[in-house]
Amino acid sequence: MNKKTLLAGSIALALSSSVFADLSLDASLELNTDMVDTSLESAEYKQSGFVELGATARREMNDYFIAAKGAFRIKTSDSMEVRDAYIQLGNSAWDVQAGRFEAVNLFPLGKDTMVEHAGGSEVSVYEANNVRGRLGKNDSGQVALHVNATENLKFELATAFGDFEGGDDVDKQAFTGVRPALMWSSDVVNLTLGYEQVKYDKETTTNGVATKGKVNKNGFGANANFNVSGAGVNLSLAQSKDKESKDKVNSYAINVTYGDFGAGYIHSKTDFDAAASKDTKVGTTYAAYTMPLLGIEGASATVAGSYSTASDVTEAVSDKTTALRLRLNYTF
């Protein structure tokens, strides 16, 4: 039985059963049409998108609850992707979450509809998200503990583990990660602070030759979110260090969202420990504006763009990148 048949059967069973009377279904479409122009190549045009289908359910008894969510995407590239698939249970003071999900965001970018960084693989932007979640395929897993100490102070301990594919040329094995985070809120500002550590064995294939190695990284992220005359403002910083290579990445971000408009700036510097490698920098400015589409409920169009420059990179990569995007959304 293939995945589509199994999913359709599961949804039909849920809808026909009184046990799942509180089940809610949702669906949305997102279609992006992009133009990306770099200092090395002429403008490239491309289109991508997906339809996302999701199901959520929650039941409560006294102060305890159990909740579950499943969501997947059917992409225009003729592939499918699982977004969320988790169960969560506990009470108002604590809960445990297990499956596939995203932990708290330590480096929010606001309205980041289109963000294209210059510099290619020679630059890095660290967003304190190595252990945030949705890590990969195969047998990778996640478990998180949430504790609500007070109404204003919350704690999250996220973990990740397993073997999974990390891309076309990297196989990440024996992966383990831990990510504690504190969230404090007030009428003036919301603060989020977290630390993460990740370890895994890595096998990289270059020109048909496999090279094995180890990765041991740690980092932290901090964010302050506050309101200024009706506009939401984020100030974020993050730092990562690779204990094997001794390389460091420092990233900073500021962004603002006001109604349907958003803009932001990201700056990142990579300090290479090797004397022969130049430290690289990248700075990216981005903006986006969303408007209703034909006055139809749930339909919108967003125009967005970004401009990025990188310094101290080689001639093999682009040191300037301009990108534009038209995004169509429809929730149904």
N, C-alpha and C positions, 0 to 999 in steps of 0.2 A: 504494500500500500504506500503510495507516494505521500509527500508532506502536504500537498494541497488537498488531497482526498481526506487525509487524517484530520486536517484542520477544519474542513467543511463539516465533517461528521461530528467533531467535537462541539462546534458552535450549534449545530442543529440539535444535538442532545441537550446542550445547556438550555436552549430556548424552549424545549419541550418538557423540561423538568421543573417542578415547583420548588425543588431544592435551591435552584438558582434564580428565584423570583426577583432578586435585587440586582441581577446582572445588567450592566449597561454596556452598549456597544457604541463605538464612534469610528468615524472615518474622515480622512482628509487627503487632499491632493496638493502637491507642491511641484511646480515646474519652473526650472531656471534656464534662462537663455543668457549666455555669457560672452563677453569679449575680453580677451587678455592680450595685452601688448607688452613685450619685453624689449630690453635694449639689444638682444641678440636675434630676435625673430620678429617677423611682421605679425600683425594682429591675428589671433586665432579665435574662431567662433565655435561654440559648442553648446549643447543642450543636455540637461540631465533633470531627473525628477523621480517622483515615486508617488504611489498611493499607500497610505498607512492605515491599517485596520487594527483596532484595539478593543479589548474587552476587560472590564474591571468588575470586581465584586467585593462586597464587604458585609460582614455580619458581626453584631455585637451581642454580648450577654453580660449583664451587670456592668462592670468597668472594663471587661476584657473584649478584645476584638480580634478578628482574623480577616485579612484582606489579601487579594491576589490580583495580579495584572498580567496581561499578555498582549504584546503588540508586535506586528511585523510589517515590513515594507516590501511592496512589489515595485521594483525599480524599472525605469525606462530602458536600462541597460540589459534587460532580460535576465535579471537575477533577483533573489529574495534575501532579505536580511531580517533577523530577529532583533528587535529593539529592546523590549522589556519582557521578562518572564520570571516573576518572583512571587513569593509568598511572604507575608508580613503578619506577625502576631505579637500580642502583648496587651498593655493597658495604657492609661494616660501618663504614667510615670516612666515606662520603659517599653521597648519592643525590639524584636529581632527580625531582620530581613535577610532572606536568602534567595539566590537565583542570579538573574542578570538585571542590573539596574545601574543608575548613576548615583554616587554619593554627593555630598554637598559641594557646591562650586566655590573654590577658593580664589579663582581668578576670573570673575565674570567680565565679559566683554560688551555687555549691553546689547544694542541692536547691531550685531555683527553679521548682517546679511551677506556681505562680500568682504573678505579679508584675504588678500593674496600677498604673501611676503616675497620680497626679492631675495636673491642670494642662494636659492636652491638648498642643497644639502650642506652647504658650507656655513650656514647660519642656523641658529636654534632659537626658538621662542619657548621658554618653559612656562607652563600654565598650572603647575602643581597638580597635574592630573594623571600621573603615571599609574596610580592605584584608584582612580576615581570610579572606574567601572566600564562595563561593556568592552571587555578587554580583548576578546578574540573568539575563536571557534574551538572545536574539539571538546576537551574535557575541562576547560577552565571554569572556575567557580568563584562566587562571592558570598560573603556573610558580613552583616553589619549589625552592631548594637547601638541603639539610640536610647539616651537617658535624658529625661526632662527634669533637671534639678530644680528649677523654678520656672515661672512663667516667662522669665527673661533670659535664663541661662540654660543652654542645651549642649549635649555632648554626643558625638558620633565616633564610633570606632569601626572603620571599614577595613576589610581584609580581602585579599585575592590570592588565588593559588591555581596550580595546574599546569598542563602543557598546552600550548596553542601555537598556531602559525602567526608570526608577526609581520607578514608581508611576502612579497614574491621572492625575496632573496635572504630572509632572516627567519630562522626557526628558533623560537624562544621556548626553552624547556626548563623543567623544574622551577617554575616561576612562583615566587612568594612575594607578597606585598602587604604592608600594614599602613594605615592612614588615620590617626586620631585627629579630631577637629573639635574646636569649641565655637559656639555661636552665642553672642550676647546682643540683645536688642533693647532699645529704649525709644522714647519719643523723638529723640534727636538723631541718633545714629545707630546703625546695625554693624557689628564687628564680627568678622569670621577669621579664625586663625587655625592653621593646621600644619601637620608635619607628615611626611611620607617616606618610606624606605622600600626599595624594590631590589630583588636579587633574581637573577636567572642565568642559565647557561645559554650561550648564543652560538649558532652555527651560521656563518655567512658564506654565500657562494658567489665568487667572482670569476668570470670567464671559465666556469666549470670546475673551479678549484674550491673545495670546502675548507673553511678555517674555523676552528673552534675557539671559544673564549668565554669569559665570564663578565657579567655586568653587576655592579653593586652601586646603586645610586641612592642618595637621600636628598631631601629638599623640603622647603617650607613655602607656604603661601599665606598672605594676609590681605584682607579686603575690608574697606570701610565704605558703607553705603549710607547716603543721607539725602534729604530732600532740600532743594533750594528753589523757592518760589514756584513749586509745582513740578520741578524737574528732578528726576532721579539721577544721582551722581555716584559713580564708583571710582574709588582709588585703590589700586592693587599693586602688590609687589610679590615677587617669587624668586627663589634662588635654588639652584640644583648643583650638586657636586657628584661627579663620578669617582668613586673611591679607587677604581682600577686605573683609569687614565689620568686622574687628578684634574680633569677639565671642569670648569665652572660656567654656569649660565645664570645671568642676572636679567630679569625681565620686569618691566614696569608698564602700567596701563592706567589711563584715565578715560572715562567715557561718560556721556550724558544722554539721557532719554527724556524727551519732552513731548508728550502726546504721541503722535505718529512719526515723529522725527527722532533720529539718533545719530550720534557721531562719537568718534573715539580716536585715541592715538596709543600705539604700542611701541615701546623701545626695548631692545634686547641686545646684550653683549655676551659673547662667548670668549672666555679666557682659556686658551689652550696651554697645557703644561709644557708641551714639547717646544723647545726653543726655536725649531725650524718653522713652526706654524704661527702665522699672524693671528692676533685676536680680531674677531669679526664683529660687526655691528649691523643692526637692521632697525629701521624706523618705518612704521606703517600708519597712515592716516586713512580713516574710513568713515562713511556716512550712508544713511539710508532713510527713505521716506515712504510710508505706506498710505495708500488711498483706497477708498471703496471702488469696487468694480461693477459698473453698470447699476449701482444702487441695489444689488442683490445681496441679501443677507448671507453672511459666511464667505463672501467672495471679495478678494482684495488683490491689489497689484502693488509691488514694492520696487522702487528704483534705487539702486545702490551702487557704490563704487569705492575703490581704494587706490591709494598711491603709495608705493613703497620704494625705499632706497637702501642699498647695502654698501658697506665700506670694507676695504681690505679683503675683498674676495678675488678669486682668480678670474682670468678672462673667459674661463670655461662656463661660467654661470652669469646670469643677468644681474646687473647691479641696479636696475630700475624696472619696476613693473607697475603698469596701469591696468586696472580691471574694472569692468562695468557689468552690471547684472540687472535683468528684469525678472522678477519672481512673481508668479501667479499662484495664489492660494485659494483653495475652496474647501470649506469644512461642510460635510454633509452627513 
